Amino acid sequence: MLYALQVINLIIGIPSALFVLLTTLCKPFRKWLMGRREDRENSHETDKCLLRDRITSIYYEHRDTKTIDIYEYENMERLYNQYKYLQGNSFVDKIWKEVKDTWNVIR
């Protein structure tokens, strides 16, 4: 039993120790690891900007008539849901509320 615990400890301990060693002592590895996180965050910001742009484009395209095709409405709803999933701001909330509550959806 004691031997089995020692083997498990080695199997878990050696990779963990190597990872800690790499992140604390090896600056290029740490930069690579942190850079990937920053790339993901930048990608999320870019996605939010593109979603916001598309939602506002649809809004301003149909703002005068306040009517929207069902397929474009469904697309806008999906865009909005994804935007909120990425923690978008309340500006688009106001647009979506107006479209959802007051616009006519053409079927």
Residue pairs with C-beta under 8 A, 6 or more apart in sequence:
22 29
22 30
23 29
23 30
23 33
24 30
44 86
47 82
47 86
48 83
48 86
48 87
48 88
51 79
51 82
51 83
51 86
51 88
51 92
52 83
52 88
52 91
52 92
54 79
55 76
55 79
55 80
55 83
55 92
55 95
55 96
56 92
56 95
58 68
58 72
58 75
58 76
58 79
59 95
59 98
59 99
62 68
62 72
62 103
66 102
66 103
66 104
67 103
67 104
67 105
67 106
68 76
68 99
68 103
68 104
68 105
68 106
69 105
69 106
70 105
70 106
70 107
73 99
73 103
73 105
76 96
76 99
77 96
80 92
80 96
83 92
84 92
84 93
